[in-house]
């Protein structure tokens, strides 16, 4: 990983500099040493400030919880929260820094907020003339897969900051290069990416031989990233359970009223490659949850983002219930669903009864255009 390569270079690019570090528990090298400790032990590198993204420096805050600034009891360094009063480093936070280093593992989905933090920090560094250094890391969804609709600028938010498909198939270093050169921030920063050595685009996380550190409370394993991409959008719509309250986050689609045998037949009837939907039942607070458990038989070929919409289609076909119509009738707020999806076009299509196949087809051009755009930013 980039952190290992930087150490092999004896931290040459940071020597003689006052450095800030954006990180969390995932910021570790191949041996499991934290980047905090690596920089503290580096000769002639002065680590002076720490910055934490969503979930905090120690990764123990729940999704969406505001995190306060604090003092790190272990190192004595100030910890600036980028998920509290501000989500972009302030001039005061960056005062006296020569470089701001980013070492955070993300999961390859546009709605996962770490990449929003990265780009906004790049923008802040550009405004102050501070170098931004990305220690590159593998994308757990691989570097080939590009899936889903691109972001409509009208729906730009912290869960959809950059105009990329929902699954974008870039490492954080490659995405940083794209953000910088495509003028997605007010002006480009002085960007340095420390690339990985030995990573290939077709690698799964298991192929890397690296140990996975949970990126957030509901992403405990590298495989969790596959599930997040498959049901995270569905979860924002509501009307079904995706396993969050029985320790199977993003891994299933259930309701008290679903028939698990009908669900099993309907979900599998689409013939989606690389995925199998097993009948599933459990109880939550003495209430039944019935439906399907998602199992990947070949994650490389599985159409992850499409699963969100085939699930909506399956529920409608086997029960006659339109989850979008029911959400409208319940006066549910669609703002987060639209922000995560990146557009309201898909919600409107679902409301009109459009099939999952037609919805998936509707974003093919977005995927093709992005594959062409990203070529000049690929490092591997």
N, C-alpha and C positions, 0 to 999 in steps of 0.2 A: 504493500500500500504506500501511498504518498508519504505517510509518517515514517515508514521504514527507509524509504529512499532518501528522505531529508536527513535522517540520522546517518546513513551511509555516506552522505556528502558532508558529514561533520557540521551540519546546520549552516553551511557556508552562506546561504542567502539571507540568514537572519543575524549573523554575527555582527556585533557592534550596534545592534538596534534594540530599541525599547518596543516590546511586543505585547499585543493583546491577543487573546485566544477565545474564539467562539467554539464551544465544545459541550459535551455531555458524557454520560457513561460509555457511549459508543466510541469516543475518541481514544482508542487504544491502538498500539501497534501489533505486529504479528505475535509478539511474545506476551501480549496482554498488559504491557506497561502503558499507563495513561500518558497522553500527550502533554498534560500538565506537568507531570514528573519529568518527562523527557526534556521539555524546554527548561524546566528549573535546573536540571543537571547539565545543560549544554554550556560549553565554554563560551564566554563572551556574548551570551544571549541574555537579555534582561526581560523576563516575563513580569509584567507590571499590572495586568488586569485580566479578569476572566469575564466572559459573556455567556449567558445561558439562553437557549431558544425555548420554544414551548416545552412544557414538562420540567423545565428548570435544569440547572447545571448537574444535578444528581438524578434527574429523570424520574422523580417520585411524585410530581404534580399531575393531577388528572387532566385529561383533554379539556382544553378551554379554560382551565383555571388560571387566573392572573398570578404571576409570580413576582415577588418583591425583590428589590435590590438587597444585597446583604454583604457580609464579610465572610470569606471562607475560613472556617476555624482551623482547617488543616494547614493551609499555606499562608494565611494572613492577608491574602489578596482581596481586593474589592471584586464583588461579583455583580455585574450589571445585567439586569433582566431585559431581554428583548421580547418578553411576553408579559409585560406589566403596564407601566405608564406609557411606554413607547415600544414600538416594534422595529424602530430604526435607530441605530446608535446616534446619540446626540453629540454635538461638538464637545460638550463637557466630558462625556465618556471617552472620546477619542483624543482628548488633550494630552499632548506630550508623547503620543504614540508615533513610531516610525512605520510600523506594519501591524496589520490585523490578520491573524491566521484563522482559517476555518477548517475544523476537523470534526465533522459530524456525519454519521451514517444515515442516509435517507433510504427510501424504499421504492423510488422510481415512479411515484404517482404525483401528478400535479397538485392534488389537494392536500398532500402531506406538507405541513407548513415550514419545514426546515429549509426548503429551497426558496421560499419567500423571504425568510430571514437572511439567507445568503445574499440574494440580490439587493435587498434594501441596505445591507451592510456595505456592499460594493458601492452603491450610490452614495452613502455617507462618506466613505473613504475618498471617493472621487471629489466630493465637495471640499474635503480638507487636504487633498494632496497626499494621502496616506496609501502606501502599498497594501494590496489585498492578496493574500496567499492562500490558495486552496490546496490542501493535502488530499489528493484524489483517492477515491474508494470505489469498490465494485458496486454496480447496480444489481440488487438481488433479483430483479426481473430480467437481467441480461441486457446486452447492448444491441440486440437485434429487434426486439419486440417494439412496435409502435402501434398503439390502439386508441381509438376513441375520438370524440370530437375535440377540435381545438377551441381555445377560449375566445369567446366574443368579448372584445374590450369593454363593452357595456357591463359585463358581469365580473370585471376584475375585482379581486378581493384578496385577503390574506390566505384563503384556501384555493385561490386561483389567480396567481400574480402574473404568470408569464403565458404568452400565446402559443402554447404547445399542446399536443394531444394529451389526453388524460394519462396515458402511459407513453412516455417519451423516449425511452431507450438510450439515454445518455448517462454518463457518469456526472457527478456534481462538477468536476473540473471542466468537462465538455460543455455542460449547461452554462457554467460561468462565462466561458468564452463566447457563447452565443448571446447571452444577456448583454455582455459588454460591447460586442461588435454590431449587434442588431439595433442598437440605440433603444433598448427597452428600459434603460435608466437615463436620467437627465443628461449625464455626460459619462464617457467611459472612465474607468479607474485604471490605475497602474496595476495590472493583474499579472500574477505569477501563479501558474499551475504546476505543482510537483506531481508528475504522472506516476502511475503504478508501473511496476516491472512485471511482466509475465502474464498480464490479464488479457484474455481474449473476449470478444464480444459475445460469443456463443456460450460462455461459461455460466452455469448455475452457481449459486452460492456454494453448494456442496463441492463443486469442481475446484474451488479456490483453496480448499483445505483450511479456511479460516474459521475461527469460533465466532458464532453470532452472539452479539450483545443486544438485548432487547432495546429497540429504538424508542419505545414508549410502552406504557403498561399493557396495551392490547396487541402489541406486535412482539410476542415473546420469542418467536423463531423466524428464521429466514423465510420459511414457507408461509408465514402469516402475511407476508407482502402479497403473495398470490391471492389469498383470500380477500385481503383489503381491496384489491383492484376489482374483485369479482362481485362483492356485495356492498362495498362502502357507499356507493351512490344509492342503491336500493334502501339502505339503512336511513338515509336522509329523507326518503319519501315517507317511511312509516307504513303501518298497517300489517307488517310482518315482523317477526323476530329473527335477527341474524346471529343470535348466540351470545350476545354481550353479557347477558345476565345469568348464563350458566356455563361460563368459562370456556366457551367455544366461539369467541369473537370472530365474526365474519365467515364462519365455516358452515352455516346452515341457513335454511329458510323454513320457518315454522310459524304456525298460529294455533290457537286452541281449536279452531273449527276446520282445519285442513284434514283431509284423509290421506294418510301417508302412502297408501298403496296407489291411489289415484295420482298423487304428487310424483311418486317414483315413475309411473308410466308416462305422465305428461312431460316431466322435465327431460327424461331420457329420449322421448320421441323426436326431439330436434336433431339428434345425432351429432351433438357438438363434439368435435375431436378432442381427445386427451382429458375428458372429464366424465365422471360417472356420478349419478345422484342416487344415493342409497336411502331407502326408507328409514325414517328416524322418529323416535318418540322419546320424550322425557317429561318430567314434571318440575314446574317452577312455582314454589309457594303453593303446592297442592293443586296447581292449575296445569292441565296437560299442554304440552307443546308438541305438535305433530307436523311432519313435513319431510324434508330431505336434508341429508348431510352431503356436502360437496366433497368429492374425492378426486384428486388428480391422478390419472393413469399415465399421462404424458404432459407435464406442465409446459413443455416447449411448444406444443401444438394447440394447447387450450386457449380459446378466445376469451380472455379474462373479462374485459370490460363488457362484452356482449352478454355475459351471464346475468348481470344486473337486469337487463331488459328482457331476456328470455324468462327470467323469474316472474316478472310482471305479467308477461304474456301467458305463462303457464298458469298462474293463479286465475287469470281471467277465463281461460279456456276450460279449466276443470271445475270452477266454482261459479262462474258468471259475475264475479266481483272485480270491478275495475278499481285498483288501488288509488289511482289518481283522482277519479271521480269521487271516491269515498273521502279522500283527503280534502277535496273542495267542499264537500257537504259538511265536513267536520270543521271547516274554517281553519284548516291547518296552514301554517306559514310556509310557502314554497321558496323563500329567499335562499335558504342554505342549499336546498336541492338544486336550484338554478345556478348558484355560485359554484358548487362542486362539479356539476355537469358542464358548466362553462357557457351555458346558453339557456334561453327559455324555449327555444325551438323544439327541443325533444320533449319537454313536458307537454307542450301544446299538441304534438303529434300523438303522444300517449293518451291524452284526454279525448282525442278524436277516434281512438281505437286502432291506431296504426300498429302493424305487426312488429315483432322484434326484428325480423329479417329486414324489413324496410328501414327501420331505425338504424341498424348496423350498417346497411348500405349507404345511408345518408352521410356518414362521416368518412367514407372511403377516400374522397378527394382531399379532405383535410390530412389524412394519413400520407397520401402520396405526395402532397406538396411539402409536408414536413420532412419526409425522407430525403427529398431533393435539397431542401434548405440546410439540413444538418450535416451534409457530407463534408463541407469545408471546416467543420468544427470538431470532427472526430480525431481522437488521439490514438486510437487503437484499431 
